[in-house]
Amino acid sequence: MGGLENGATYNQNSVPSTNKTGLSPDSIINLDQGDPTLFEPYWRKMGDKCTLVIGGCDLMSYFSDIGNICWFLQPQLGDAIKGLHRAVGNAVTDGRHFVVGTGSTQLFLAAIYALSSPSASHPVSLVAAAPYYSGYRDQAEFLRSGLYKWEGDARTFDKDGPYIEVVTSPNNPDGAIREAVVNLGEGKLVYDLAYYWPQYTPITHPLDHDIMLFTFSKCTGHAGSRIGWALVKDREVARKMTEYMQINSIGVSKESQLRAAKILGVLSEGCQNLGTAASENFFEYSHRIMRERWESLQNVVKTSKIFSLPRFPQDYCNFTGKYTDSNPAFAWLHSKEDIDWESLLREHKIIGRSGEKFGADQKYVRISMFSPPEAFTLFLERLSAIIDITNGNVVGGEESSVIKCS
């Protein structure tokens, strides 16, 4: 999950992710949001391959497939999702029920609704291992539901009774590969796999969990379509998730579904040309962009005496057939000194998201790696200046250590 989260709003004085004009030295750079428009040049090259024409008399009914549990899922989208997972090899789809949602945010809420019990005497506990995605708490507490209660860090959770643990892998904000932490008898798991795609991490095996959430926005960069999908083993859970969607929004836009189906189909076709000169596959393109950004950021941060970034070992990617690096969607910057990262960056006209919002502390900050090229370049220049200043304030300090993630 990611995007315009945690109350983030458009600020006319900041740099929106769709800005295509030159930046001035006084521009405020907003790196708080995970808006993946940096992939736009690839899809522009695709031209009419992704064009979809919808007539005025088309798609007028609420219903798409009344024989399906998720009756508003367009069959074309279901087929495209299955084909893409088969091509990439990142998730098991056989024997699964497909549930479509307005982004993975709606699906997350549908999942915890489906896993809760209206007859329970107490709300079910909801946890995630810190640092956890900052939106989980806000989404769980927004409606003050009596079905579930946010309990925070899964690493410190020790209550008896039922609970739901959300496992985000690769993790937002730190990019680490995650498994469940609590492992108590009455627990249920929801896997948020928004970033388990080849541009962000090696695809080591097809995941096979009871509930797996994916989102169109982080897979292809098309955040504006607001499409996500869940792969669900249990029929009753899929039915309850669909029930949530029916009550919440009476289904999901058919226009968005068909657009997603078209683009996912083009993406799957491109996977057939992986590693050939015929056409650059989207995942090759986006992996290259992400790798170049990470290399540039690492080259800047390695000169710091107090700042560090996570380091990820290479792993064999079944999709590419070679060892590849992880290039997470966000950088999780850490200071070994007692520095309020968010405030420090604001002094230099950079907006990041404090580690406190992720269950960590202010010595961490999350930085989006999705910003437009000019904004990212300006960010590196300003970060380099910050490092020069802080290095000058450290007397007898050692080079910054590297946090190793697994």
VOPAGU-2260 file (C-alpha; in pm, 1 decimal, decimal comma):
REM VOPAGU-2260
SITE   aa  ch    i         X         Y         Z
SITE  MET   A    0       0,0       0,0       0,0
SITE  GLY   A    1     105,0     360,2     -48,2
SITE  GLY   A    2       5,5     686,7    -211,6
SITE  LEU   A    3    -185,4     981,7     -67,2
SITE  GLU   A    4    -197,0     837,2     281,7
SITE  ASN   A    5    -242,6     941,2     640,8
SITE  GLY   A    6    -422,0    1263,0     561,4
SITE  ALA   A    7    -170,7    1374,4     300,8
SITE  THR   A    8    -321,4    1644,6      82,0
SITE  TYR   A    9    -223,0    1836,3    -226,4
SITE  ASN   A   10     -21,6    2146,6    -137,6
SITE  GLN   A   11      11,5    2410,3    -406,8
SITE  ASN   A   12     347,9    2512,8    -260,2
SITE  SER   A   13     495,1    2163,7    -284,1
SITE  VAL   A   14     597,6    1968,7    -589,7
SITE  PRO   A   15     314,7    1734,2    -696,1
SITE  SER   A   16     417,4    1405,3    -849,4
SITE  THR   A   17     275,0    1507,5   -1188,0
SITE  ASN   A   18     486,6    1823,1   -1210,4
SITE  LYS   A   19     657,1    1840,5   -1548,8
SITE  THR   A   20     803,0    2191,5   -1521,6
SITE  GLY   A   21    1146,1    2300,3   -1410,6
SITE  LEU   A   22    1211,0    2332,1   -1037,6
SITE  SER   A   23    1353,0    2635,3    -868,9
SITE  PRO   A   24    1605,8    2620,1    -583,1
SITE  ASP   A   25    1321,3    2723,6    -350,7
SITE  SER   A   26    1081,3    2446,9    -451,7
SITE  ILE   A   27     945,9    2226,4    -176,8
SITE  ILE   A   28     997,0    1858,8    -264,3
SITE  ASN   A   29     719,7    1630,8    -142,2
SITE  LEU   A   30     864,0    1281,7     -88,2
SITE  ASP   A   31     593,7    1179,7     157,0
SITE  GLN   A   32     365,9    1023,2    -103,0
SITE  GLY   A   33     410,9     699,8    -295,3
SITE  ASP   A   34     274,9     814,9    -632,0
SITE  PRO   A   35     448,5     599,0    -899,1
SITE  THR   A   36     421,7     828,2   -1202,3
SITE  LEU   A   37     793,3     780,9   -1277,6
SITE  PHE   A   38     683,9     478,7   -1484,9
SITE  GLU   A   39     474,8     699,0   -1715,8
SITE  PRO   A   40     735,9     715,7   -1999,7
SITE  TYR   A   41     715,7     339,8   -2050,3
SITE  TRP   A   42     339,7     339,1   -2092,9
SITE  ARG   A   43     358,2     638,6   -2323,4
SITE  LYS   A   44     584,3     429,3   -2547,8
SITE  MET   A   45     315,1     160,4   -2559,4
SITE  GLY   A   46      91,6     402,2   -2753,2
SITE  ASP   A   47    -240,7     254,8   -2861,1
SITE  LYS   A   48    -159,0     -91,8   -2725,2
SITE  CYS   A   49    -325,5      10,8   -2400,2
SITE  THR   A   50    -603,4     221,2   -2549,4
SITE  LEU   A   51    -957,0     116,6   -2459,9
SITE  VAL   A   52   -1273,7     252,3   -2621,7
SITE  ILE   A   53   -1595,8     231,3   -2417,5
SITE  GLY   A   54   -1927,6     320,2   -2573,6
SITE  GLY   A   55   -2194,4     522,9   -2397,7
SITE  CYS   A   56   -2427,9     223,1   -2378,1
SITE  ASP   A   57   -2164,3     -12,1   -2235,9
SITE  LEU   A   58   -2117,4    -131,4   -1875,3
SITE  MET   A   59   -2443,7      12,0   -1742,8
SITE  SER   A   60   -2538,9    -272,4   -1507,4
SITE  TYR   A   61   -2419,0    -316,0   -1149,3
SITE  PHE   A   62   -2350,0    -680,6   -1228,3
SITE  SER   A   63   -2055,5    -839,1   -1408,7
SITE  ASP   A   64   -2069,6   -1211,5   -1332,9
SITE  ILE   A   65   -2363,1   -1317,0   -1115,3
SITE  GLY   A   66   -2228,3   -1672,2   -1094,7
SITE  ASN   A   67   -1912,3   -1552,7    -921,4
SITE  ILE   A   68   -1880,9   -1485,7    -547,3
SITE  CYS   A   69   -1739,9   -1146,1    -639,5
SITE  TRP   A   70   -2028,6   -1064,8    -871,8
SITE  PHE   A   71   -1888,2    -725,6    -979,2
SITE  LEU   A   72   -1551,8    -866,3   -1096,2
SITE  GLN   A   73   -1519,5    -830,2   -1472,0
SITE  PRO   A   74   -1417,1   -1171,5   -1614,8
SITE  GLN   A   75   -1154,2   -1002,6   -1833,5
SITE  LEU   A   76    -981,6    -865,7   -1523,9
SITE  GLY   A   77    -987,8   -1200,8   -1347,9
SITE  ASP   A   78    -826,2   -1364,2   -1651,3
SITE  ALA   A   79    -564,3   -1088,5   -1677,9
SITE  ILE   A   80    -472,4   -1116,3   -1309,1
SITE  LYS   A   81    -434,0   -1492,3   -1335,0
SITE  GLY   A   82    -222,2   -1459,0   -1649,7
SITE  LEU   A   83       9,5   -1200,6   -1495,4
SITE  HIS   A   84      73,3   -1399,2   -1177,3
SITE  ARG   A   85     143,7   -1703,8   -1392,0
SITE  ALA   A   86     393,2   -1504,9   -1603,5
SITE  VAL   A   87     570,4   -1348,6   -1303,6
SITE  GLY   A   88     546,8   -1648,5   -1069,9
SITE  ASN   A   89     487,2   -1445,1    -755,0
SITE  ALA   A   90     159,2   -1596,0    -628,5
SITE  VAL   A   91     -46,7   -1912,6    -647,7
SITE  THR   A   92    -382,3   -1851,6    -817,5
SITE  ASP   A   93    -517,4   -2204,2    -864,5
SITE  GLY   A   94    -807,5   -2277,1    -633,5
SITE  ARG   A   95    -833,9   -1912,0    -526,8
SITE  HIS   A   96   -1131,7   -1679,8    -520,6
SITE  PHE   A   97   -1059,1   -1340,2    -678,0
SITE  VAL   A   98   -1201,1   -1031,0    -508,5
SITE  VAL   A   99   -1153,9    -691,3    -673,0
SITE  GLY   A  100   -1148,9    -368,6    -474,7
SITE  THR   A  101   -1100,7       5,1    -508,0
SITE  GLY   A  102    -729,6     -23,6    -442,8
SITE  SER   A  103    -579,7    -255,0    -182,2
SITE  THR   A  104    -689,0     -14,1      92,4
SITE  GLN   A  105   -1052,1    -113,1      47,2
SITE  LEU   A  106    -950,9    -478,2      28,9
SITE  PHE   A  107    -757,4    -449,6     356,3
SITE  LEU   A  108   -1067,7    -318,1     531,1
SITE  ALA   A  109   -1277,8    -588,6     365,5
SITE  ALA   A  110   -1035,7    -856,2     486,1
SITE  ILE   A  111   -1035,7    -749,7     852,5
SITE  TYR   A  112   -1415,7    -722,2     835,5
SITE  ALA   A  113   -1434,6   -1075,3     695,2
SITE  LEU   A  114   -1201,1   -1212,3     963,4
SITE  SER   A  115   -1388,2   -1044,1    1251,1
SITE  SER   A  116   -1683,5   -1191,4    1436,6
SITE  PRO   A  117   -1994,5    -976,2    1499,4
SITE  SER   A  118   -2091,5   -1207,5    1787,0
SITE  ALA   A  119   -1759,0   -1176,8    1971,8
SITE  SER   A  120   -1770,3   -1015,8    2316,2
SITE  HIS   A  121   -1457,7    -809,6    2240,6
SITE  PRO   A  122   -1310,4    -660,2    1922,7
SITE  VAL   A  123   -1047,4    -877,0    1755,6
SITE  SER   A  124    -693,0    -741,0    1798,4
SITE  LEU   A  125    -522,9    -607,7    1484,5
SITE  VAL   A  126    -141,4    -595,6    1478,3
SITE  ALA   A  127     154,4    -552,6    1244,1
SITE  ALA   A  128     526,4    -576,4    1316,8
SITE  ALA   A  129     696,2    -236,8    1350,6
SITE  PRO   A  130     797,5     -58,7    1144,7
SITE  TYR   A  131     455,7    -108,3     988,4
SITE  TYR   A  132     273,2      72,9     709,6
SITE  SER   A  133     145,2     396,6     861,2
SITE  GLY   A  134    -199,4     364,0     702,1
SITE  TYR   A  135    -303,5      49,6     889,1
SITE  ARG   A  136    -372,4     225,2    1216,9
SITE  ASP   A  137    -558,1     516,4    1054,6
SITE  GLN   A  138    -774,0     285,7     845,7
SITE  ALA   A  139    -853,9      56,7    1137,9
SITE  GLU   A  140    -946,5     341,7    1372,5
SITE  PHE   A  141   -1125,2     573,6    1131,0
SITE  LEU   A  142   -1476,7     429,3    1171,7
SITE  ARG   A  143   -1428,5     327,8    1538,2
SITE  SER   A  144   -1559,5     -18,2    1455,3
SITE  GLY   A  145   -1654,0    -252,8    1735,2
SITE  LEU   A  146   -1536,3    -549,4    1529,3
SITE  TYR   A  147   -1161,9    -489,6    1555,0
SITE  LYS   A  148    -913,3    -281,3    1752,6
SITE  TRP   A  149    -568,3    -162,8    1653,1
SITE  GLU   A  150    -314,1    -300,7    1904,3
SITE  GLY   A  151       8,1    -181,3    1740,5
SITE  ASP   A  152     337,2    -369,2    1718,4
SITE  ALA   A  153     303,0    -743,3    1664,1
SITE  ARG   A  154     644,8    -797,0    1826,2
SITE  THR   A  155     512,8    -689,9    2167,0
SITE  PHE   A  156     161,7    -835,4    2135,5
SITE  ASP   A  157      89,9   -1102,6    2397,5
SITE  LYS   A  158    -286,6   -1098,4    2455,6
SITE  ASP   A  159    -489,1   -1416,6    2469,6
SITE  GLY   A  160    -769,2   -1470,7    2221,3
SITE  PRO   A  161    -818,0   -1408,8    1850,2
SITE  TYR   A  162    -606,5   -1161,7    1656,4
SITE  ILE   A  163    -534,5   -1055,6    1297,3
SITE  GLU   A  164    -176,0    -992,2    1192,8
SITE  VAL   A  165    -101,8    -796,2     876,4
SITE  VAL   A  166     221,7    -904,7     710,1
SITE  THR   A  167     358,9    -660,7     452,8
SITE  SER   A  168     626,7    -813,3     231,1
SITE  PRO   A  169     834,2    -647,9      98,9
SITE  ASN   A  170     764,6    -419,8     390,4
SITE  ASN   A  171     654,4     -59,3     370,6
SITE  PRO   A  172     853,7     140,5     492,1
SITE  ASP   A  173    1183,8     -51,2     516,0
SITE  GLY   A  174    1165,0    -296,5     223,8
SITE  ALA   A  175    1236,5    -605,0     434,9
SITE  ILE   A  176    1095,7    -947,7     345,4
SITE  ARG   A  177     851,6   -1040,0     620,8
SITE  GLU   A  178     681,9   -1342,0     773,8
SITE  ALA   A  179     430,3   -1359,9    1058,3
SITE  VAL   A  180     563,8   -1266,3    1402,7
SITE  VAL   A  181     298,3   -1352,8    1661,3
SITE  ASN   A  182     226,9   -1718,3    1573,9
SITE  LEU   A  183     -34,7   -1782,2    1843,0
SITE  GLY   A  184    -315,3   -2035,8    1811,6
SITE  GLU   A  185    -609,5   -1807,3    1737,2
SITE  GLY   A  186    -443,4   -1582,0    1483,5
SITE  LYS   A  187    -539,5   -1505,7    1125,2
SITE  LEU   A  188    -308,3   -1353,5     867,7
SITE  VAL   A  189    -349,8   -1100,0     589,8
SITE  TYR   A  190     -53,6   -1066,2     352,0
SITE  ASP   A  191     -14,7    -725,2     187,7
SITE  LEU   A  192     200,6    -796,3    -119,6
SITE  ALA   A  193     176,7    -460,5    -295,3
SITE  TYR   A  194     551,0    -459,1    -368,1
SITE  TYR   A  195     614,1    -826,6    -445,1
SITE  TRP   A  196     695,1    -750,7    -808,2
SITE  PRO   A  197    1028,6    -784,9    -994,7
SITE  GLN   A  198    1110,6    -413,5   -1006,2
SITE  TYR   A  199    1121,4    -399,1    -625,7
SITE  THR   A  200    1249,9    -738,5    -511,1
SITE  PRO   A  201    1367,5   -1076,3    -643,3
SITE  ILE   A  202    1076,2   -1314,9    -699,8
SITE  THR   A  203    1203,3   -1618,1    -510,4
SITE  HIS   A  204     887,5   -1832,7    -518,6
SITE  PRO   A  205     510,6   -1811,0    -571,6
SITE  LEU   A  206     350,5   -1717,1    -239,4
SITE  ASP   A  207      69,2   -1931,8    -109,4
SITE  HIS   A  208    -115,3   -1762,0     177,4
SITE  ASP   A  209    -481,3   -1761,5     280,2
SITE  ILE   A  210    -537,1   -1393,3     191,2
SITE  MET   A  211    -300,3   -1206,7     -41,3
SITE  LEU   A  212    -355,2    -843,3    -139,0
SITE  PHE   A  213    -214,9    -681,8    -455,1
SITE  THR   A  214    -260,6    -339,7    -611,7
SITE  PHE   A  215    -254,9    -213,6    -970,9
SITE  SER   A  216     -88,5     110,7    -859,6
SITE  LYS   A  217     237,9     -43,0    -743,1
SITE  CYS   A  218     245,5    -320,5   -1002,9
SITE  THR   A  219     225,7     -93,4   -1310,1
SITE  GLY   A  220     216,8     262,3   -1170,1
SITE  HIS   A  221    -150,4     324,3   -1254,8
SITE  ALA   A  222    -254,1     455,6    -913,8
SITE  GLY   A  223    -536,7     668,6   -1052,6
SITE  SER   A  224    -739,2     368,0   -1166,3
SITE  ARG   A  225    -789,2     260,9    -801,2
SITE  ILE   A  226    -784,3    -112,7    -863,2
SITE  GLY   A  227    -662,8    -382,6    -627,2
SITE  TRP   A  228    -728,8    -753,2    -598,0
SITE  ALA   A  229    -723,5   -1022,5    -332,5
SITE  LEU   A  230    -645,7   -1390,6    -380,7
SITE  VAL   A  231    -848,0   -1573,9    -115,3
SITE  LYS   A  232    -844,2   -1945,6     -29,2
SITE  ASP   A  233   -1156,7   -1967,0     184,5
SITE  ARG   A  234   -1488,7   -1927,5       5,8
SITE  GLU   A  235   -1666,9   -1781,4     309,7
SITE  VAL   A  236   -1395,8   -1520,8     364,0
SITE  ALA   A  237   -1420,7   -1420,8      -3,2
SITE  ARG   A  238   -1799,1   -1396,7      31,5
SITE  LYS   A  239   -1771,3   -1171,3     338,6
SITE  MET   A  240   -1512,7    -951,2     167,7
SITE  THR   A  241   -1752,2    -915,4    -125,8
SITE  GLU   A  242   -2031,3    -834,5     118,4
SITE  TYR   A  243   -1819,0    -554,1     263,0
SITE  MET   A  244   -1763,7    -410,5     -84,2
SITE  GLN   A  245   -2132,1    -437,1    -165,6
SITE  ILE   A  246   -2226,2    -238,1     144,3
SITE  ASN   A  247   -1936,9       5,6     114,1
SITE  SER   A  248   -1946,1      94,8    -256,4
SITE  ILE   A  249   -2182,9    -146,6    -436,0
SITE  GLY   A  250   -1899,2    -290,1    -637,5
SITE  VAL   A  251   -1600,9    -148,3    -825,6
SITE  SER   A  252   -1591,2      64,6   -1142,5
SITE  LYS   A  253   -1615,3    -150,7   -1454,8
SITE  GLU   A  254   -1430,5     110,8   -1660,2
SITE  SER   A  255   -1132,1      90,8   -1424,5
SITE  GLN   A  256   -1144,0    -287,3   -1426,4
SITE  LEU   A  257   -1139,5    -308,6   -1805,0
SITE  ARG   A  258    -856,1     -57,9   -1829,1
SITE  ALA   A  259    -659,7    -259,6   -1574,5
SITE  ALA   A  260    -733,2    -580,9   -1765,0
SITE  LYS   A  261    -606,4    -424,7   -2088,7
SITE  ILE   A  262    -283,9    -297,1   -1933,1
SITE  LEU   A  263    -215,9    -616,5   -1736,7
SITE  GLY   A  264    -263,4    -809,7   -2060,3
SITE  VAL   A  265      -4,0    -593,5   -2236,1
SITE  LEU   A  266     226,1    -640,3   -1938,4
SITE  SER   A  267     189,0   -1020,0   -1954,6
SITE  GLU   A  268     260,6   -1020,4   -2328,2
SITE  GLY   A  269     575,9    -822,1   -2263,6
SITE  CYS   A  270     695,8   -1088,6   -2021,7
SITE  GLN   A  271     730,6   -1322,9   -2319,6
SITE  ASN   A  272    1008,1   -1097,2   -2452,5
SITE  LEU   A  273    1203,3   -1092,2   -2126,6
SITE  GLY   A  274    1577,0   -1072,5   -2189,5
SITE  THR   A  275    1543,5   -1036,2   -2566,8
SITE  ALA   A  276    1604,6    -743,8   -2798,8
SITE  ALA   A  277    1247,5    -757,1   -2928,2
SITE  SER   A  278    1104,8    -522,2   -2668,6
SITE  GLU   A  279    1201,4    -396,8   -2325,3
SITE  ASN   A  280     973,7    -564,9   -2073,8
SITE  PHE   A  281     807,5    -330,0   -1823,9
SITE  PHE   A  282     965,9    -507,6   -1528,4
SITE  GLU   A  283    1311,9    -473,9   -1687,4
SITE  TYR   A  284    1247,2    -105,3   -1749,2
SITE  SER   A  285    1113,2     -28,7   -1400,8
SITE  HIS   A  286    1381,3    -237,6   -1229,2
SITE  ARG   A  287    1648,7     -39,5   -1412,4
SITE  ILE   A  288    1493,5     291,4   -1306,6
SITE  MET   A  289    1463,6     182,7    -943,2
SITE  ARG   A  290    1817,0      37,7    -937,3
SITE  GLU   A  291    1966,7     359,0   -1076,5
SITE  ARG   A  292    1786,3     564,6    -813,0
SITE  TRP   A  293    1901,3     340,6    -530,4
SITE  GLU   A  294    2260,8     348,7    -652,1
SITE  SER   A  295    2251,8     729,3    -664,0
SITE  LEU   A  296    2103,7     755,0    -313,7
SITE  GLN   A  297    2347,7     501,4    -168,0
SITE  ASN   A  298    2641,3     692,1    -315,9
SITE  VAL   A  299    2526,5    1004,7    -134,5
SITE  VAL   A  300    2444,7     841,9     199,6
SITE  LYS   A  301    2767,6     639,6     220,7
SITE  THR   A  302    2958,8     966,4     273,2
SITE  SER   A  303    2767,3    1032,3     596,0
SITE  LYS   A  304    2912,3     964,2     942,7
SITE  ILE   A  305    2572,6     928,0    1109,5
SITE  PHE   A  306    2311,1     841,0     844,6
SITE  SER   A  307    2251,6     495,5     700,9
SITE  LEU   A  308    2021,8     295,8     474,4
SITE  PRO   A  309    1908,1     -66,7     488,2
SITE  ARG   A  310    2119,5    -309,0     288,2
SITE  PHE   A  311    1961,2    -602,1     108,4
SITE  PRO   A  312    2153,4    -908,4      -7,4
SITE  GLN   A  313    2113,4   -1019,7    -365,9
SITE  ASP   A  314    1883,2   -1314,3    -420,7
SITE  TYR   A  315    1800,9   -1537,5    -713,8
SITE  CYS   A  316    1494,6   -1413,6    -903,0
SITE  ASN   A  317    1297,4   -1688,3   -1074,2
SITE  PHE   A  318    1136,7   -1432,3   -1303,5
SITE  THR   A  319    1460,6   -1292,6   -1447,4
SITE  GLY   A  320    1662,4   -1611,7   -1408,6
SITE  LYS   A  321    1950,2   -1433,8   -1234,8
SITE  TYR   A  322    2057,3   -1283,4    -904,8
SITE  THR   A  323    1911,4    -935,5    -860,0
SITE  ASP   A  324    1906,4    -657,7    -601,4
SITE  SER   A  325    1612,6    -532,2    -402,3
SITE  ASN   A  326    1509,4    -177,2    -492,4
SITE  PRO   A  327    1228,2     -86,8    -251,3
SITE  ALA   A  328     971,5     179,9    -329,0
SITE  PHE   A  329    1077,1     373,8     -20,0
SITE  ALA   A  330    1407,7     458,8     144,5
SITE  TRP   A  331    1414,3     410,6     522,9
SITE  LEU   A  332    1678,3     657,9     635,6
SITE  HIS   A  333    1819,8     622,5     987,6
SITE  SER   A  334    2033,4     848,1    1206,4
SITE  LYS   A  335    2243,2     704,6    1486,9
SITE  GLU   A  336    2231,1    1049,2    1648,6
SITE  ASP   A  337    1920,2    1189,0    1818,1
SITE  ILE   A  338    1791,6    1380,3    1515,3
SITE  ASP   A  339    1431,7    1460,8    1426,8
SITE  TRP   A  340    1457,0    1360,2    1062,2
SITE  GLU   A  341    1122,9    1499,4     951,4
SITE  SER   A  342    1197,0    1845,0    1096,6
SITE  LEU   A  343    1551,9    1845,0     962,1
SITE  LEU   A  344    1431,1    1770,6     610,4
SITE  ARG   A  345    1161,9    2038,3     629,9
SITE  GLU   A  346    1430,3    2293,3     709,9
SITE  HIS   A  347    1577,0    2201,7     371,5
SITE  LYS   A  348    1236,8    2208,6     196,5
SITE  ILE   A  349    1198,2    1831,5     178,2
SITE  ILE   A  350     883,9    1658,0     302,1
SITE  GLY   A  351     931,1    1303,3     430,0
SITE  ARG   A  352     732,3    1090,0     673,2
SITE  SER   A  353     860,8    1048,3    1028,1
SITE  GLY   A  354     940,2     704,1    1161,8
SITE  GLU   A  355     704,5     773,3    1451,9
SITE  LYS   A  356     411,1     719,5    1215,7
SITE  PHE   A  357     539,2     368,3    1142,8
SITE  GLY   A  358     576,0     258,0    1504,3
SITE  ALA   A  359     947,0     351,9    1510,3
SITE  ASP   A  360    1099,7     679,9    1631,1
SITE  GLN   A  361    1196,3    1017,7    1490,2
SITE  LYS   A  362    1547,7     901,9    1407,5
SITE  TYR   A  363    1392,5     727,8    1107,1
SITE  VAL   A  364    1223,3     883,3     806,2
SITE  ARG   A  365    1057,2     731,8     500,4
SITE  ILE   A  366    1143,1     881,3     162,3
SITE  SER   A  367     950,9     797,2    -154,8
SITE  MET   A  368    1166,5     674,5    -441,5
SITE  PHE   A  369     884,9     751,8    -688,0
SITE  SER   A  370     935,8    1127,4    -732,9
SITE  PRO   A  371     977,9    1289,5   -1077,1
SITE  PRO   A  372    1340,6    1292,4   -1202,9
SITE  GLU   A  373    1401,3    1663,5   -1140,0
SITE  ALA   A  374    1265,7    1638,1    -785,8
SITE  PHE   A  375    1477,8    1332,0    -709,5
SITE  THR   A  376    1792,4    1501,1    -838,8
SITE  LEU   A  377    1722,7    1810,6    -627,0
SITE  PHE   A  378    1657,3    1586,0    -325,2
SITE  LEU   A  379    1999,7    1422,4    -366,4
SITE  GLU   A  380    2166,0    1764,5    -386,8
SITE  ARG   A  381    1994,6    1883,0     -69,9
SITE  LEU   A  382    2062,6    1557,7     115,0
SITE  SER   A  383    2429,5    1585,1      21,5
SITE  ALA   A  384    2433,7    1937,0     169,8
SITE  ILE   A  385    2269,6    1807,3     489,9
SITE  ILE   A  386    2534,4    1534,0     514,8
SITE  ASP   A  387    2814,8    1787,4     469,9
SITE  ILE   A  388    2670,6    1995,0     755,3
SITE  THR   A  389    2618,9    1701,1     991,0
SITE  ASN   A  390    2961,7    1555,5     911,9
SITE  GLY   A  391    3113,2    1887,6    1014,2
SITE  ASN   A  392    2930,5    1868,4    1345,9
SITE  VAL   A  393    3060,2    1519,2    1427,5
SITE  VAL   A  394    3394,5    1522,0    1605,2
SITE  GLY   A  395    3589,4    1198,2    1597,4
SITE  GLY   A  396    3289,3    1012,0    1456,0
SITE  GLU   A  397    3309,1     688,3    1263,5
SITE  GLU   A  398    3159,3     610,0     926,2
SITE  SER   A  399    2793,9     520,5     947,8
SITE  SER   A  400    2709,7     156,4     993,5
SITE  VAL   A  401    2471,0     -28,7     763,7
SITE  ILE   A  402    2147,1    -181,0     886,1
SITE  LYS   A  403    2112,3    -530,0     744,6
SITE  CYS   A  404    1760,3    -647,8     655,9
SITE  SER   A  405    1654,4   -1004,1     590,9
